[in-house]
Amino acid sequence: MKKVLFSSICVMLYALCASVYAATEQQKLDAGMVNPGYIEKPAWFKLSLLELQDDVAEASAAGKRLILYFYQDGCPYCEKLIVDNFGNKEIADKAKKNFDMIALNMWGDKEVIDLQGKETIEKDFAAAMKVMYTPTMLFLDEKGQVALRLNGYYFPEKFNAVLDYVAAGMEAKMKFSEYYRAKTATPTTGKLHIDPSYLQPPYNLQQTLQANKRPLLVIFEQPGSKLCDELHLDILQKPESKEAIKGLDVAVLGQHSKGFVVTPDGQAMRISDWAKKLNIQYAPSLVYFDTAGKEVFRTEAYLRTFHIAGSMNYVTSGKYKTQPNFQRYLQDVNKDMISKGIKVELMR
């Protein structure tokens, strides 16, 4: 009885503190001083004590699954997730019905009892879970294992499909990319955006790496995708993207292509099989390989020019070797640009 009473008091105090914290942060936002970009989380997010094993068990007992949502204030993609996705009644209702949602600050210092029962804090837990940028969402099954991981922002239509996929436990039957392809009848014929300066078939990526001795970017796409069109016809046409891509060899491959490729580590296989092996679940996905043929970084969500060009520079500069957190790298780039009087438009 004492434990129940104590837990109830803790939850009440936590809710009160969360309310005060939110109000304080909003005041800071209005003043434009300390925490620009603060976005109020939906009221239905779980007010957790961040004892994650208990949160998994509580969700399971309620017939739900747990989502860990890693965010940071000032992240435009987090804002789109909250406003565009969870602002959609169908998505919000589906999420509330099937999931408990816990928000974790990528740079936060709140105490966390992690999924192994160890004491840590938000930012160290984020690092341990290899959270490189925001939003990152980990969908956990009833045993606290990651059923699906979303690195970055998914548009409402695709995010809605993610909720259906995980809520139904489909991860045990097929990869999300296969599920989504069947659900949406994504076309697999049509033109890929293969620029004359990109690598041309037949694709022997190992040979290219050995000959040119510079990083390789493989862009997995789906012909007919509007987002792939946007990447090539808009983002990659920006001056900063054109400059950044000069340090890379680039191959554009159809995610479901039946053509063949020699992979960076020397395996000959169908492109579609390689995409499955790499767990490609989003088009376009940008996968970077070092000169030894090892994958060193990837982006697999909706990103605009600053982040796309930033990912290229992150790899070609070799900064990934000394700064394992891509978001930290981008923050340093952002500060440097501002110090030089360059205006940074994250969603340009």
C-alpha positions, -999 to 999 in steps of 0.1 A, spaced: 0 0 0 28 24 9 45 16 -24 13 24 -44 8 56 -24 45 66 -29 42 59 -67 10 79 -69 27 108 -52 57 106 -75 35 106 -106 16 137 -93 48 155 -85 63 145 -119 32 158 -137 34 191 -117 71 195 -125 65 186 -162 38 213 -163 61 239 -147 90 229 -169 69 232 -201 56 267 -190 91 278 -182 105 265 -215 77 283 -234 86 315 -216 122 311 -227 110 305 -263 89 336 -263 119 356 -250 141 341 -277 169 335 -253 177 301 -239 157 274 -256 145 284 -291 124 258 -309 107 243 -279 76 223 -290 49 213 -266 44 175 -266 9 162 -270 -9 158 -237 -15 121 -243 23 113 -242 31 92 -211 44 110 -180 69 84 -172 94 80 -143 117 67 -171 120 33 -155 118 17 -190 115 -19 -180 84 -10 -160 71 11 -189 74 -18 -213 55 -41 -188 28 -15 -182 23 -10 -220 21 -48 -225 -4 -52 -197 -26 -27 -214 -24 -45 -247 0 -18 -261 36 -14 -272 61 13 -261 76 40 -283 107 59 -273 108 92 -290 141 110 -290 139 147 -297 157 180 -293 144 215 -291 149 235 -323 147 204 -345 124 213 -375 117 176 -382 106 171 -346 82 200 -351 68 184 -383 63 151 -364 44 168 -336 24 192 -358 19 174 -391 18 137 -379 4 138 -344 -18 168 -353 -36 144 -377 -65 129 -357 -64 95 -374 -27 91 -365 -31 105 -330 -60 82 -323 -42 52 -336 -10 60 -316 -30 65 -284 -49 32 -289 -19 10 -296 11 26 -280 25 44 -249 48 72 -261 77 85 -240 97 115 -251 134 116 -243 156 146 -248 187 136 -269 208 160 -248 189 157 -215 201 150 -180 170 133 -165 177 100 -148 167 69 -167 166 32 -157 174 17 -191 161 -15 -207 186 -36 -189 178 -20 -155 209 1 -153 209 37 -141 219 63 -167 207 97 -180 189 107 -212 219 118 -232 240 88 -223 211 65 -230 206 82 -264 242 76 -272 240 40 -261 210 35 -284 231 50 -313 207 80 -317 225 102 -342 199 128 -350 163 137 -343 136 126 -344 145 90 -338 118 66 -327 123 31 -312 92 9 -313 96 -18 -286 79 -51 -285 66 -68 -253 100 -79 -243 116 -45 -247 134 -54 -279 134 -30 -309 107 -41 -333 113 -11 -356 136 19 -356 128 51 -374 159 73 -379 144 107 -389 111 120 -401 85 101 -420 56 118 -438 21 112 -423 10 87 -449 41 65 -444 41 71 -406 5 59 -404 16 27 -422 44 23 -396 19 24 -368 -2 -3 -385 29 -24 -391 42 -24 -355 7 -25 -338 0 -58 -357 34 -73 -349 42 -76 -386 80 -73 -379 80 -110 -372 67 -117 -407 83 -92 -431 105 -61 -432 87 -28 -432 99 -19 -467 82 -51 -480 50 -43 -461 49 -7 -472 56 -17 -508 27 -41 -508 4 -17 -490 10 12 -514 17 -7 -546 49 15 -550 59 14 -587 91 -4 -595 94 7 -631 104 41 -646 135 62 -647 161 66 -620 179 99 -617 213 88 -629 234 118 -637 262 113 -663 287 121 -635 275 92 -614 287 56 -617 272 37 -646 263 0 -649 276 -26 -646 282 -17 -610 314 -31 -595 316 -10 -563 345 -28 -548 366 -21 -579 355 16 -579 367 20 -543 400 3 -549 406 24 -580 395 58 -568 403 56 -531 376 79 -520 343 74 -502 313 60 -520 277 71 -517 250 47 -528 215 62 -532 187 36 -530 156 48 -548 122 38 -562 114 50 -597 84 73 -597 90 85 -561 83 122 -555 108 123 -527 135 110 -550 125 136 -576 128 163 -549 163 150 -539 177 152 -574 158 181 -590 159 204 -560 182 194 -531 212 181 -551 209 212 -574 217 236 -546 253 250 -547 263 235 -513 251 201 -524 270 203 -557 301 212 -539 298 185 -512 291 157 -536 324 164 -555 343 143 -529 323 112 -535 317 85 -561 279 81 -564 258 52 -575 220 54 -578 203 20 -575 167 10 -577 157 -5 -543 138 -33 -560 160 -37 -591 167 -72 -603 200 -60 -618 233 -71 -604 260 -53 -583 293 -62 -569 291 -47 -534 318 -27 -517 330 -59 -499 331 -79 -531 299 -99 -531 280 -103 -564 242 -102 -559 210 -87 -571 205 -51 -561 172 -59 -545 188 -86 -523 216 -62 -513 190 -36 -503 172 -62 -482 205 -72 -466 212 -36 -457 176 -32 -444 168 -4 -467 132 7 -458 130 43 -472 134 58 -506 157 77 -510 182 62 -485 218 75 -487 244 50 -476 280 59 -473 310 36 -475 347 43 -467 376 33 -489 377 -1 -473 341 -9 -483 327 -5 -448 294 13 -443 302 44 -421 269 64 -422 235 66 -437 205 89 -439 171 73 -443 143 98 -438 131 131 -452 159 157 -451 165 190 -467 197 206 -481 215 215 -449 213 180 -436 220 162 -470 250 183 -478 261 180 -442 260 143 -444 282 143 -474 307 166 -458 306 146 -426 319 116 -445 343 132 -470 359 153 -442 364 121 -421 347 139 -392 327 107 -385 359 92 -372 364 118 -344 328 129 -339 305 99 -338 274 119 -333 262 135 -365 239 159 -347 269 173 -327 288 177 -360 259 196 -376 256 219 -345 293 228 -349 288 235 -386 258 256 -378 277 277 -352 306 282 -376 283 294 -404 265 318 -380 298 332 -368 307 340 -404 274 358 -409 258 330 -430 221 325 -424 212 288 -419 178 278 -432 173 242 -421 143 235 -442 155 251 -474 
